[in-house]
Amino acid sequence: MRAQVSRVDGARLVVARGPDVEAALRRGEAAAARLDRLVAEGGLAGYRSLRGVVPSREVQARALAHLADPTLPARLAAALAAEGIRAERLAPGLAALGEAPAPLTVDDVLASPLADLVRPFRTTLDGEEAVLIYLVDADLPRVEAALGDVEGVDVFDQRAWLARGQAQVRGRALRVVGCGVAAILLLVLWRHRRPRAALAAVAPALLAAGAALGLLALLGEALHLMHLVAALLVLCLGVDYGVFLAERPPDDDALPATLLATSLSCATTLLAFGLLALSTAPVLRAVGLTVGTGVLASLVLAPAAAALAHPRHASGGRSARGE
């Protein structure tokens, strides 16, 4: 839609900052002068800035100096008359040319009906005033090289900024998941005092979380941060099923009741998160799909916990039934 409406890319822009608006305008004009050369060299298709709407006081002073010539009204009236224009009709305006007006400020325009021309180009960043320059079809590395030594001017690429932010969040989320897994494993190991029983309680949930993410990827689901967060929920919920089976008494009579209780627990979880999977909101759908798939996989893999926790008894029970 942006390509059809405007060539200006709002995600890539130049930010000129200063202690006040005037300083920001001057730095923005310095950046614009570099961008003009870049446009001539073909590294930039164009840009939009405040330079053509509200120049800095210095630029305005140079322009107003041309109006200070006392002969300007008479010369302009003669030029208009030579073209057949009745200059007397414009006498009040011509007379005012000799009076230098006060410089125009950003606040003056913001208080006028033309405020919308200025508002998108002005903002505040970290307590400083800033003006924005929007780029058109920019070769961003060349823009950054051209503006690298301009004081108070930065090139902002929203896509790259979001990518870096998401990478940092993903890294923190992975560390949180790793710490969560370690904490769960240590807690279960402290409870059972036996590595085999601890592995029996945790392994199904770990496998289920990986299986859920792998299955969604195979089905063409674009995995993102919320899938990773939901995988931690799978670990927290799925480990309960392994704990139930690892904690059961070592006799075959307790196994059916434990499996029934585990299945009922899984059913209620699927009912809640299954509804989220039907949502059209991407975040809710990601959580629902990941948790629903992972919890179901945890239920399927949980009986392996019984074999890991009570291998001798399971073998002995089969022998007894065979005899």
VODOKE-196094 format. One line per field, with one value per residue (C-alpha): z, y, x. Coordinates in steps of 0.05 Angstrom, whole numbers, plus 32768, in hexadecimal, padded with zeros to 4 digits. Layout:
BEGIN
z	Z | ...
y	Y | ...
x	X | ...
This chain:
BEGIN
z	8000 | 8010 | 7FCB | 7FAA | 7FD4 | 7FDD | 7FCD | 8011 | 803E | 8085 | 80A0 | 8088 | 809C | 80B4 | 80FA | 8109 | 8154 | 817B | 81BE | 819E | 815D | 813D | 8148 | 812D | 80EF | 80E1 | 80E8 | 80BC | 8086 | 808A | 8080 | 8046 | 8023 | 8025 | 800D | 7FD2 | 7FBB | 7FC5 | 7F9A | 7F64 | 7F68 | 7F64 | 7FAA | 7FBE | 7F96 | 7FC3 | 8008 | 802E | 8065 | 8087 | 805F | 802D | 8061 | 809D | 8091 | 80CA | 80E0 | 80BD | 807A | 8083 | 8094 | 8053 | 802C | 8051 | 8043 | 7FFA | 800F | 8036 | 7FF5 | 7FF6 | 7FAA | 7FA6 | 7FA8 | 7F6F | 7F44 | 7F4E | 7F3D | 7EFD | 7EEA | 7EF4 | 7ECC | 7E93 | 7E90 | 7E8C | 7ED5 | 7EFA | 7F31 | 7F57 | 7F6B | 7F8F | 7FAF | 7FF8 | 7FEF | 7FCA | 8000 | 8035 | 8011 | 8030 | 8076 | 808C | 80B0 | 80ED | 80DF | 80D9 | 810E | 8113 | 814A | 811D | 80E9 | 811C | 8135 | 80EE | 80C0 | 809F | 80DE | 80BA | 808C | 80C8 | 80FB | 80D9 | 80D7 | 8120 | 815E | 81A0 | 81B0 | 81F3 | 8207 | 81C7 | 818E | 814D | 8104 | 80D5 | 808C | 8066 | 8030 | 7FEC | 7FCE | 7FF8 | 7FF2 | 803D | 8043 | 8016 | 803E | 807F | 8060 | 8048 | 808C | 80B9 | 80CE | 80D4 | 811E | 813D | 80FF | 80FF | 80CA | 80E4 | 80C3 | 80E5 | 80C6 | 80DE | 8123 | 812A | 8113 | 8147 | 817D | 816B | 816B | 81B1 | 81CA | 81AB | 81CD | 8210 | 8206 | 81F6 | 8235 | 825D | 823F | 824F | 8296 | 829D | 8285 | 82B4 | 82EF | 82E0 | 82D9 | 831A | 833F | 8327 | 8335 | 837B | 8385 | 836C | 837D | 8342 | 82FC | 82DA | 82FB | 82EE | 82A4 | 82A1 | 82BA | 828D | 824C | 8231 | 8239 | 8217 | 81DD | 81D7 | 81D4 | 819D | 8179 | 817B | 815D | 8129 | 8115 | 810D | 80E2 | 80B6 | 80AE | 8094 | 80D2 | 80D6 | 811B | 8143 | 818A | 81A5 | 818F | 81B9 | 81F5 | 81ED | 81EB | 8232 | 8245 | 8225 | 8251 | 8290 | 8280 | 8260 | 8298 | 82C5 | 829E | 82A5 | 82EF | 82F8 | 82D9 | 82FB | 833E | 8338 | 8365 | 8345 | 8336 | 82F8 | 831B | 8322 | 82D9 | 82BC | 82EF | 82E4 | 8298 | 82A0 | 82CD | 829D | 8261 | 8284 | 8296 | 824D | 8234 | 825D | 8246 | 81FD | 8205 | 821E | 81EF | 81B5 | 81B4 | 81B0 | 8173 | 814F | 815B | 8120 | 814B | 8138 | 8180 | 819E | 8164 | 816D | 81B8 | 81AD | 8176 | 819B | 81DF | 81C3 | 8198 | 81CD | 8205 | 81D9 | 81C8 | 8212 | 8220 | 81E9 | 8201 | 824C | 8251 | 8240 | 8285 | 82A5 | 8280 | 8293 | 82DC | 82E9 | 82B5 | 82E1 | 82FB | 82B5 | 829D | 82DA | 82D2 | 828A | 82A1 | 82D7 | 82A7 | 8276 | 82AA
y	8000 | 802F | 8023 | 8035 | 8073 | 8091 | 8081 | 809B | 8063 | 8074 | 803B | 805B | 80A2 | 80D3 | 80F0 | 8134 | 8144 | 8181 | 81A4 | 81CE | 81CF | 8203 | 81D8 | 819B | 81C2 | 81D8 | 8191 | 8178 | 81AB | 8194 | 814D | 8163 | 8183 | 813F | 811C | 814C | 8134 | 80ED | 80F8 | 8114 | 80D6 | 80A6 | 808A | 80A8 | 80B4 | 80EE | 8103 | 812C | 815C | 819E | 81C5 | 81DB | 81EB | 8209 | 8218 | 822A | 8272 | 8277 | 8263 | 8290 | 82CA | 82C2 | 82C0 | 82FC | 8324 | 8327 | 8349 | 837F | 83A4 | 83E5 | 83E6 | 83A1 | 83B8 | 83EB | 83BA | 8383 | 83B3 | 83C8 | 837F | 836E | 83AB | 8396 | 8355 | 8379 | 836E | 83A8 | 83AF | 83E2 | 83AB | 838A | 83CA | 83B5 | 8374 | 8395 | 83C9 | 8392 | 8373 | 83A5 | 8391 | 8354 | 8324 | 82FC | 82B8 | 8280 | 824A | 8203 | 8217 | 824C | 8218 | 81E7 | 821D | 8229 | 8201 | 81E6 | 81BF | 817C | 8190 | 8194 | 8162 | 8122 | 8140 | 8154 | 812A | 8125 | 80F0 | 80E8 | 812F | 814D | 816D | 8146 | 8150 | 8116 | 810F | 80D8 | 80B4 | 809C | 805D | 8065 | 803E | 803D | 802B | 8067 | 8094 | 807E | 808A | 80D0 | 80E5 | 80C1 | 8100 | 8130 | 8141 | 812F | 810A | 80BF | 8090 | 8066 | 8025 | 800B | 7FC6 | 7FBB | 7FD8 | 7FA8 | 7F6E | 7F7E | 7F86 | 7F44 | 7F21 | 7F3C | 7F27 | 7EE2 | 7EDB | 7EEE | 7EC0 | 7E86 | 7E94 | 7E97 | 7E54 | 7E36 | 7E4F | 7E35 | 7DF0 | 7DEE | 7E05 | 7DD0 | 7D9A | 7DAD | 7DB0 | 7D6C | 7D4F | 7D6B | 7D4C | 7D06 | 7D02 | 7CD4 | 7CEB | 7CB6 | 7CCD | 7D16 | 7D07 | 7CE0 | 7D1D | 7D51 | 7D2C | 7D27 | 7D71 | 7D83 | 7D55 | 7D6E | 7DB7 | 7DA8 | 7D7C | 7DB4 | 7DE8 | 7DB6 | 7DA1 | 7DE9 | 7DF9 | 7DBC | 7DD4 | 7E17 | 7E40 | 7E7C | 7E75 | 7EB4 | 7ECB | 7EB8 | 7E70 | 7E6E | 7E8C | 7E59 | 7E21 | 7E35 | 7E2B | 7DE6 | 7DD5 | 7DEE | 7DC9 | 7D8B | 7D7C | 7D71 | 7D33 | 7D15 | 7D25 | 7D04 | 7CC3 | 7CC5 | 7CD1 | 7C99 | 7C5C | 7C26 | 7BF6 | 7BEB | 7BF8 | 7C43 | 7C4D | 7C50 | 7C82 | 7CAD | 7CAB | 7CBE | 7CF9 | 7D10 | 7D0A | 7D34 | 7D69 | 7D6B | 7D70 | 7DAE | 7DCE | 7DBE | 7DDB | 7E1E | 7E25 | 7E05 | 7E40 | 7E6F | 7E48 | 7E5A | 7EA5 | 7ED2 | 7EFB | 7EE2 | 7EE5 | 7EBD | 7E8C | 7E80 | 7E72 | 7E45 | 7E1C | 7E13 | 7E03 | 7DD7 | 7DAE | 7DAA | 7D95 | 7D5F | 7D46 | 7D46 | 7D19 | 7CE9 | 7CE7 | 7CE6 | 7C9A | 7C95 | 7CB3 | 7C75 | 7C48 | 7C75 | 7C7C | 7C33 | 7C08 | 7BCB | 7BCA | 7BD2 | 7B97 | 7B6E | 7B7E | 7B64 | 7B24 | 7B1A | 7B22 | 7AF3 | 7ABD
x	8000 | 803A | 8057 | 8015 | 8008 | 804D | 8095 | 80AB | 80C1 | 80AC | 80D7 | 8118 | 8127 | 815B | 8155 | 8175 | 8176 | 8188 | 817D | 8147 | 811F | 814C | 818A | 8165 | 8150 | 8198 | 81B2 | 8179 | 818D | 81D5 | 81BD | 8190 | 81CC | 81F0 | 81B1 | 81AC | 81F1 | 81DC | 819E | 81CA | 81F7 | 81BC | 81C1 | 817D | 813E | 8129 | 8113 | 80E0 | 80F3 | 80E1 | 8113 | 80DF | 80AA | 80CF | 8119 | 8147 | 814E | 8191 | 8174 | 8138 | 8166 | 818B | 814A | 812D | 816C | 8157 | 8116 | 813B | 814E | 8124 | 8121 | 8102 | 80B8 | 80C2 | 80EA | 80B7 | 807E | 80A2 | 80AE | 8064 | 804E | 807B | 8055 | 8013 | 7FFF | 7FDE | 8010 | 7FE7 | 7FB8 | 7FF3 | 800C | 7FFF | 8024 | 805D | 8065 | 806A | 80A5 | 80D4 | 80BE | 80E6 | 80B5 | 80C7 | 80E6 | 80B3 | 80B8 | 80A0 | 8070 | 8052 | 8041 | 8027 | 7FF7 | 7FDD | 7FB0 | 7FF0 | 8004 | 7FFD | 8037 | 8066 | 804C | 8067 | 80AE | 80B6 | 80BD | 80E2 | 8117 | 8139 | 8127 | 8142 | 811D | 8122 | 810D | 8104 | 8118 | 80F2 | 811A | 8102 | 8121 | 8160 | 81A0 | 81A7 | 81F1 | 8202 | 81D4 | 81F6 | 823B | 8226 | 820A | 823B | 8261 | 8226 | 821D | 81DB | 81C2 | 81B1 | 8194 | 815B | 8147 | 8108 | 810D | 8154 | 8142 | 8108 | 8132 | 8168 | 8132 | 8112 | 8155 | 8163 | 811F | 8127 | 816B | 814E | 8112 | 8141 | 8169 | 8128 | 8112 | 8155 | 8153 | 810C | 811F | 815B | 8130 | 80FB | 812F | 8152 | 8110 | 80FA | 813F | 813C | 80F8 | 8108 | 8152 | 815B | 8172 | 8148 | 8108 | 8118 | 8125 | 80E4 | 80BE | 80DF | 80F1 | 80A9 | 809D | 80E0 | 80D2 | 808A | 80A0 | 80D2 | 809F | 806A | 8099 | 80B2 | 806C | 8054 | 8091 | 8083 | 803B | 8054 | 8048 | 8077 | 8096 | 80A3 | 80AF | 806B | 8075 | 80B4 | 8090 | 8058 | 808C | 809F | 8056 | 8059 | 8094 | 8071 | 8030 | 804C | 807D | 8041 | 802D | 8072 | 8071 | 802D | 8046 | 808A | 8069 | 8036 | 803E | 8068 | 802F | 8006 | 7FC3 | 7FD4 | 7FE6 | 7F9F | 7F88 | 7FC5 | 7FBC | 7F73 | 7F83 | 7FBA | 7F8B | 7F55 | 7F89 | 7FA0 | 7F58 | 7F49 | 7F8A | 7F7A | 7F35 | 7F51 | 7F8B | 7F67 | 7F38 | 7F73 | 7F8C | 7F4C | 7F57 | 7F66 | 7F97 | 7FDD | 7FF8 | 7FBE | 7FBF | 800A | 8001 | 7FC5 | 7FE5 | 8027 | 800A | 7FD3 | 8002 | 8037 | 8008 | 7FEA | 8030 | 8041 | 8006 | 801B | 8063 | 8054 | 804B | 8095 | 80A0 | 8083 | 80B4 | 80EE | 80DA | 80C7 | 80EA | 80F5 | 80AF | 8092 | 80BC | 80A9 | 8060 | 8061 | 8083 | 8050 | 8017 | 8038 | 803F
